[in-house]
Amino acid sequence: MAASWTDVEALVKHLFDQGLQPDRQELVDLAFAEDANDDVIDALDSLNGKPVPSLESLKQQLEANKQI
């Protein structure tokens, strides 16, 4: 099942607001630390290993991977 973009955004928005560019592992680690639901974890795990430059880029990547 696809993750809710609202859930993903609520989990990671603060990283991008700080100007960070987290990579897949950092996002997955955060999801586990925050006890995110399995769909969110699976969605973030679908990313490649490159840093994600923006929240919009994250959304586009997850849409392309059919995860949201």
Legacy VTK file of the C-alpha trace (Angstrom):
# vtk DataFile Version 3.0
C-alpha trace
ASCII
DATASET POLYDATA
POINTS 68 float
0.000 0.000 0.000
1.246 3.485 -0.764
2.192 5.872 2.007
0.329 9.083 2.691
2.305 12.123 1.551
0.911 13.980 4.573
2.514 11.400 6.892
5.844 11.536 5.060
5.873 15.328 5.001
5.046 15.599 8.717
7.943 13.282 9.523
10.674 14.920 7.425
9.688 18.555 6.796
11.780 19.872 9.702
14.953 18.509 8.075
14.369 20.463 4.878
13.272 23.551 6.847
16.755 23.489 8.418
18.347 23.430 4.972
19.513 19.830 5.278
19.701 17.387 2.382
19.134 13.986 4.010
19.884 10.771 2.178
17.866 7.575 2.115
19.523 6.080 5.199
19.004 9.213 7.289
15.334 9.345 6.322
14.779 5.646 7.045
16.603 5.956 10.386
14.376 8.890 11.318
11.266 6.937 10.357
12.312 4.041 12.601
13.259 6.379 15.457
9.883 8.110 15.251
8.040 4.776 14.964
6.536 5.746 11.611
4.103 3.358 9.996
5.419 0.633 7.711
4.137 2.312 4.538
6.186 5.439 5.279
9.289 3.363 6.047
8.850 1.359 2.837
8.371 4.553 0.819
11.549 6.138 2.169
13.437 2.880 1.696
12.599 3.036 -2.037
14.846 6.076 -2.519
18.292 5.887 -4.060
21.294 6.677 -1.867
21.797 10.240 -3.052
20.984 13.241 -0.831
17.506 14.624 -1.386
17.820 18.356 -2.135
14.294 19.469 -1.202
10.911 18.400 0.078
9.488 18.799 -3.427
12.224 16.573 -4.821
11.386 13.947 -2.201
7.733 14.042 -3.222
8.644 13.694 -6.893
10.938 10.739 -6.211
8.307 8.969 -4.126
5.662 9.587 -6.796
8.006 8.226 -9.481
8.563 5.132 -7.322
4.771 4.804 -6.894
5.170 4.999 -3.127
2.701 7.830 -2.451
LINES 1 69
68 0 1 2 3 4 5 6 7 8 9 10 11 12 13 14 15 16 17 18 19 20 21 22 23 24 25 26 27 28 29 30 31 32 33 34 35 36 37 38 39 40 41 42 43 44 45 46 47 48 49 50 51 52 53 54 55 56 57 58 59 60 61 62 63 64 65 66 67
